[in-house]
C-alpha cells in the first residue's frame, strides 16, 4: 500500500537549522545562544508569511529538548525531535492564537500548566502562532508569566503583525525579524525539490514561480505543487503564466522601456495584448513597480543616471517620479470598475510625471542661468562702481 500523498510545503519543511533558507542572521544568533548557554525565556519571530517563523520555532524547540541537549546540531531522527516535528510531543505545546483569542482558552492551555515541570524533556515550550491575534485580556494574563517565568518554561511567539502586540509583551522577548527570502534562494530550493521529485522545469518557469511568491518559501512551494498537478512532470514558463495570469519578464521589461521612452502607442499596444490574453493587470502593476525600483537603485549606485529601462537615460528624480506615479494609481486599478482603463491612465500619468520638472530644481537652474548671463555681469559691475 502506497503512503499518503504529502504536499511539497509539508514534505520539504525545514527540519534543522541548516535547512532554513534566507534567515542566516536568525540561525546564527540562535546557534550562538545555545552554544553559550544564553537561552532567553521568550522569543518573538516577526516576518511576512511563509518565511519560516513557525518552522524556526519548532527547530529551536528541537535544539532545546533533544536528547543530551540543548545543542544546535541535533539529530532530526532523534525520537524527541521527530515527536516535536509531528506536533505530538507533550512538552512542546503549539497554540494558534488566530482561533483561540480568549482569556479562558489561554488560561486553560498555558497559564494553568506552566507551574508543572516538563513530563519528559528539559523544557516546557509554548509556541504561539499569530500571537498578535490574542485579545487584550489574554495579553494581560500572559504578561505576569512573562515577567516571572519558571526556569523550565520557554515561550516562542510568531507574528506577521507586531504592531498589534502590546509593547510590554514585546519588551520581554528577544525579537528576530525574518526577511522575505531572495528569489535566487527560492529558485535554488525549488530546483532541489524538482530534481528530487523528477520534475523537468525550465529556468524561466522557476523564476516566474519565485517572482509570484513575493519572498515566501511556502507560497513558492505551494505554487510549484499546483503546477505539478496541472502540468505533470514537465513545466514551462508559459504554463505558469497561463495558470496564474502573469505577464512574462520580457514583456514587463518592454513595458517599462516604453514608459521610460514615453512611447504612448507601445504602452497601449502592450496593455491591449495583456488584457486580451487575460493577464492580471494588478499583478502586472506590482511587477512593473519592481522593475522601476530596480532601475532607481541602479541610478543611485551609478551617480544619478540609469539606462536599465529599455536603454533610455533617466535621472534619479525622473525614475522616482515614474515610480510614484505607478504607486498613486494602485487603488484605482485594484478596486476600480474599469480595470483596464484605470491601468492605462495610471501608466500614462506616470509617464507625464516622470517628464515633469521639480520646481526646486527648475528654480536652481534658472538662478544658475541668470548668474551666468551678460545682464548679471553688467549689474554686478554697476554695483561695484
RARACOR-V85321 format. One record per residue. RES is the residue in one small letter. SS is DSSP state (A for helix, B for strand, O for the rest). D_CENTER is the distance of its C-alpha to the mean C-alpha in whole Angstrom. Layout:
res:RES ss:SS d_center:D_CENTER
res:RES ss:SS d_center:D_CENTER
This chain:
res:x ss:O d_center:40
res:x ss:O d_center:36
res:x ss:O d_center:33
res:x ss:O d_center:31
res:x ss:O d_center:28
res:x ss:O d_center:25
res:x ss:O d_center:22
res:x ss:A d_center:20
res:x ss:A d_center:17
res:x ss:A d_center:19
res:x ss:A d_center:22
res:x ss:O d_center:19
res:x ss:O d_center:17
res:x ss:O d_center:18
res:x ss:O d_center:21
res:x ss:O d_center:21
res:x ss:A d_center:20
res:x ss:A d_center:20
res:x ss:A d_center:18
res:x ss:O d_center:15
res:x ss:O d_center:13
res:x ss:O d_center:11
res:x ss:O d_center:12
res:x ss:A d_center:15
res:x ss:A d_center:16
res:x ss:A d_center:15
res:x ss:A d_center:18
res:x ss:A d_center:20
res:x ss:A d_center:21
res:x ss:A d_center:21
res:x ss:A d_center:24
res:x ss:A d_center:26
res:x ss:A d_center:26
res:x ss:A d_center:27
res:x ss:A d_center:30
res:x ss:O d_center:31
res:x ss:O d_center:31
res:x ss:O d_center:29
res:x ss:O d_center:28
res:x ss:O d_center:27
res:x ss:O d_center:27
res:x ss:B d_center:24
res:x ss:B d_center:20
res:x ss:B d_center:17
res:x ss:B d_center:14
res:x ss:B d_center:11
res:x ss:O d_center:7
res:x ss:O d_center:5
res:x ss:O d_center:7
res:x ss:O d_center:8
res:x ss:O d_center:7
res:x ss:O d_center:11
res:x ss:A d_center:12
res:x ss:A d_center:15
res:x ss:A d_center:16
res:x ss:A d_center:16
res:x ss:A d_center:18
res:x ss:A d_center:20
res:x ss:A d_center:21
res:x ss:A d_center:22
res:x ss:A d_center:24
res:x ss:A d_center:26
res:x ss:A d_center:26
res:x ss:A d_center:28
res:x ss:A d_center:30
res:x ss:O d_center:31
res:x ss:O d_center:34
res:x ss:O d_center:36
res:x ss:O d_center:33
res:x ss:O d_center:31
res:x ss:O d_center:29
res:x ss:O d_center:26
res:x ss:O d_center:28
res:x ss:O d_center:29
res:x ss:O d_center:30
res:x ss:O d_center:28
res:x ss:O d_center:31
res:x ss:O d_center:32
res:x ss:A d_center:33
res:x ss:A d_center:32
res:x ss:A d_center:28
res:x ss:A d_center:29
res:x ss:A d_center:30
res:x ss:A d_center:27
res:x ss:A d_center:24
res:x ss:A d_center:26
res:x ss:O d_center:26
res:x ss:O d_center:30
res:x ss:O d_center:31
res:x ss:O d_center:33
res:x ss:O d_center:31
res:x ss:B d_center:28
res:x ss:B d_center:27
res:x ss:B d_center:24
res:x ss:B d_center:24
res:x ss:B d_center:21
res:x ss:O d_center:22
res:x ss:O d_center:20
res:x ss:O d_center:24
res:x ss:O d_center:26
res:x ss:O d_center:26
res:x ss:O d_center:30
res:x ss:A d_center:31
res:x ss:A d_center:34
res:x ss:A d_center:31
res:x ss:A d_center:30
res:x ss:A d_center:33
res:x ss:A d_center:34
res:x ss:A d_center:31
res:x ss:A d_center:31
res:x ss:A d_center:33
res:x ss:O d_center:36
res:x ss:O d_center:35
res:x ss:O d_center:34
res:x ss:O d_center:38
res:x ss:O d_center:38
res:x ss:O d_center:38
res:x ss:O d_center:36
res:x ss:O d_center:38
res:x ss:O d_center:37
res:x ss:O d_center:35
res:x ss:O d_center:34
res:x ss:O d_center:32
res:x ss:B d_center:31
res:x ss:B d_center:27
res:x ss:B d_center:25
res:x ss:B d_center:22
res:x ss:B d_center:21
res:x ss:B d_center:18
res:x ss:O d_center:16
res:x ss:A d_center:19
res:x ss:A d_center:18
res:x ss:A d_center:20
res:x ss:O d_center:23
res:x ss:O d_center:26
res:x ss:A d_center:28
res:x ss:A d_center:31
res:x ss:A d_center:29
res:x ss:A d_center:27
res:x ss:A d_center:30
res:x ss:A d_center:32
res:x ss:A d_center:29
res:x ss:A d_center:30
res:x ss:A d_center:33
res:x ss:A d_center:32
res:x ss:A d_center:29
res:x ss:A d_center:32
res:x ss:O d_center:34
res:x ss:O d_center:33
res:x ss:O d_center:35
res:x ss:O d_center:35
res:x ss:O d_center:34
res:x ss:B d_center:31
res:x ss:B d_center:27
res:x ss:B d_center:24
res:x ss:B d_center:21
res:x ss:B d_center:19
res:x ss:B d_center:15
res:x ss:B d_center:13
res:x ss:O d_center:10
res:x ss:O d_center:13
res:x ss:A d_center:15
res:x ss:A d_center:17
res:x ss:A d_center:19
res:x ss:O d_center:20
res:x ss:O d_center:23
res:x ss:A d_center:24
res:x ss:A d_center:26
res:x ss:A d_center:24
res:x ss:A d_center:21
res:x ss:O d_center:24
res:x ss:O d_center:26
res:x ss:O d_center:22
res:x ss:B d_center:21
res:x ss:B d_center:17
res:x ss:B d_center:15
res:x ss:B d_center:11
res:x ss:O d_center:9
res:x ss:O d_center:6
res:x ss:O d_center:3
res:x ss:O d_center:6
res:x ss:O d_center:9
res:x ss:A d_center:10
res:x ss:A d_center:14
res:x ss:A d_center:13
res:x ss:A d_center:12
res:x ss:A d_center:15
res:x ss:A d_center:17
res:x ss:A d_center:16
res:x ss:A d_center:17
res:x ss:A d_center:20
res:x ss:A d_center:21
res:x ss:A d_center:21
res:x ss:A d_center:23
res:x ss:A d_center:25
res:x ss:A d_center:26
res:x ss:A d_center:26
res:x ss:O d_center:28
res:x ss:O d_center:26
res:x ss:B d_center:27
res:x ss:B d_center:24
res:x ss:O d_center:24
res:x ss:A d_center:22
res:x ss:A d_center:21
res:x ss:A d_center:20
res:x ss:A d_center:17
res:x ss:A d_center:16
res:x ss:A d_center:16
res:x ss:A d_center:14
res:x ss:A d_center:11
res:x ss:A d_center:11
res:x ss:A d_center:11
res:x ss:A d_center:8
res:x ss:O d_center:5
res:x ss:O d_center:4
res:x ss:O d_center:6
res:x ss:A d_center:9
res:x ss:A d_center:11
res:x ss:A d_center:10
res:x ss:A d_center:11
res:x ss:A d_center:14
res:x ss:A d_center:15
res:x ss:A d_center:15
res:x ss:A d_center:17
res:x ss:A d_center:20
res:x ss:A d_center:20
res:x ss:A d_center:21
res:x ss:A d_center:24
res:x ss:A d_center:25
res:x ss:A d_center:26
res:x ss:A d_center:27
res:x ss:O d_center:28
res:x ss:O d_center:28
res:x ss:B d_center:28
res:x ss:B d_center:25
res:x ss:O d_center:25
res:x ss:A d_center:22
res:x ss:A d_center:25
res:x ss:A d_center:24
res:x ss:A d_center:20
res:x ss:A d_center:21
res:x ss:A d_center:24
res:x ss:A d_center:22
res:x ss:A d_center:19
res:x ss:O d_center:21
res:x ss:O d_center:19
res:x ss:O d_center:21
res:x ss:O d_center:21
res:x ss:A d_center:20
res:x ss:A d_center:23
res:x ss:A d_center:24
res:x ss:A d_center:21
res:x ss:A d_center:22
res:x ss:A d_center:26
res:x ss:A d_center:25
res:x ss:A d_center:23
res:x ss:A d_center:26
res:x ss:A d_center:29
res:x ss:A d_center:27
res:x ss:A d_center:28
res:x ss:A d_center:31
res:x ss:O d_center:32
res:x ss:O d_center:33
res:x ss:A d_center:33
res:x ss:A d_center:35
res:x ss:A d_center:32
res:x ss:A d_center:29
res:x ss:A d_center:31
res:x ss:A d_center:32
res:x ss:A d_center:29
res:x ss:A d_center:28
res:x ss:A d_center:31
res:x ss:A d_center:30
res:x ss:A d_center:26
res:x ss:A d_center:28
res:x ss:A d_center:31
res:x ss:O d_center:28
res:x ss:O d_center:26
res:x ss:O d_center:23
res:x ss:O d_center:20
res:x ss:A d_center:21
res:x ss:A d_center:18
res:x ss:A d_center:16
res:x ss:A d_center:18
res:x ss:A d_center:18
res:x ss:A d_center:14
res:x ss:A d_center:14
res:x ss:A d_center:17
res:x ss:A d_center:16
res:x ss:A d_center:13
res:x ss:A d_center:17
res:x ss:A d_center:18
res:x ss:A d_center:16
res:x ss:A d_center:16
res:x ss:A d_center:20
res:x ss:A d_center:20
res:x ss:A d_center:19
res:x ss:A d_center:21
res:x ss:A d_center:24
res:x ss:A d_center:23
res:x ss:A d_center:24
res:x ss:O d_center:27
res:x ss:O d_center:29
res:x ss:O d_center:28
res:x ss:B d_center:28
res:x ss:B d_center:26
res:x ss:O d_center:27
res:x ss:O d_center:24
res:x ss:O d_center:25
res:x ss:O d_center:27
res:x ss:O d_center:30
res:x ss:O d_center:30
res:x ss:O d_center:31
res:x ss:B d_center:28
res:x ss:B d_center:28
res:x ss:A d_center:25
res:x ss:A d_center:27
res:x ss:A d_center:27
res:x ss:A d_center:24
res:x ss:A d_center:22
res:x ss:A d_center:25
res:x ss:A d_center:24
res:x ss:A d_center:20
res:x ss:A d_center:21
res:x ss:A d_center:23
res:x ss:A d_center:21
res:x ss:A d_center:18
res:x ss:A d_center:22
res:x ss:O d_center:22
res:x ss:A d_center:19
res:x ss:A d_center:21
res:x ss:A d_center:24
res:x ss:A d_center:22
res:x ss:A d_center:20
res:x ss:A d_center:23
res:x ss:O d_center:26
res:x ss:O d_center:29
res:x ss:O d_center:30
res:x ss:A d_center:26
res:x ss:A d_center:27
res:x ss:A d_center:30
res:x ss:A d_center:27
res:x ss:A d_center:25
res:x ss:A d_center:28
res:x ss:A d_center:29
res:x ss:A d_center:25
res:x ss:A d_center:26
res:x ss:A d_center:29
res:x ss:A d_center:29
res:x ss:A d_center:26
res:x ss:A d_center:28
res:x ss:A d_center:31
res:x ss:A d_center:29
res:x ss:A d_center:28
res:x ss:A d_center:32
res:x ss:O d_center:33
res:x ss:O d_center:34
res:x ss:O d_center:33
res:x ss:A d_center:36
res:x ss:A d_center:36
res:x ss:A d_center:36
res:x ss:A d_center:39
res:x ss:A d_center:41
res:x ss:A d_center:40
res:x ss:A d_center:41
res:x ss:A d_center:44
res:x ss:A d_center:45
res:x ss:A d_center:45
res:x ss:A d_center:47
res:x ss:A d_center:50
res:x ss:A d_center:50
res:x ss:A d_center:51
res:x ss:O d_center:53
res:x ss:A d_center:57
res:x ss:A d_center:58
res:x ss:A d_center:56
res:x ss:A d_center:58
res:x ss:A d_center:61
res:x ss:A d_center:60
res:x ss:A d_center:59
res:x ss:A d_center:63
res:x ss:A d_center:64
res:x ss:A d_center:63
res:x ss:A d_center:64
res:x ss:O d_center:67
